[in-house]
Amino acid sequence: MKLIKKNKPLSLLIIVLFAYVLLVVSFINPLIAKNNELEEKKSEILISKQEQEYIKTFNQQKNSGSKNKKSEDIILSIEKSIGDTVDINSITKRDEQGESTKNVLLELNISSTLENIFRLDERLKDLKLENSIETIKIENYKGESKKVNCTMVFKVD
């Protein structure tokens, strides 16, 4: 006690130091922890925002190429589904621009007997193309008398 009374500036410094440590421990450390927590949330939000922008960009690219992909998938499906029943001469894809939409026309040129061509109805239903047929044109085949040439035009949205 005598030492404290003799060195009043030292005792005042010890009291101020003790108050500072108490202040730091009780107020500033929780604020620093809260600030760090907020920084982590901010970085999570920024990452989430970047992911959303990436997904949006990816979906826009996917949607722009989806019509082409859909028509290509239909071409492959047609070849796979009806290729063993009839002879596929050609499949032609054309783009048609309407007033407000862009459609894809698929022209399927096949040759086979009439019986096999009429059997295609079930396979076209499986491919969900029976309501997409625009025109059907059947001609006599020049080589064999039993075979005919058939040209079907499908409108794919």
Secondary structure, 3 states (H helix, E strand, C coil): CHHHHHCHHHHHHHHHHHHHHHHHHHHHHHHHHHHHHHHHHHHHHHHHHHHHHHHHHHHHHHHHHHHHHHHHHHHHHHHHHHCCCCEEEEEEEEEEECCCCEEEEEEEEEEEEHHHHHHHHHHHHHCCCCCCEEEEEEEECCCCCCEEEEEEEEEEC
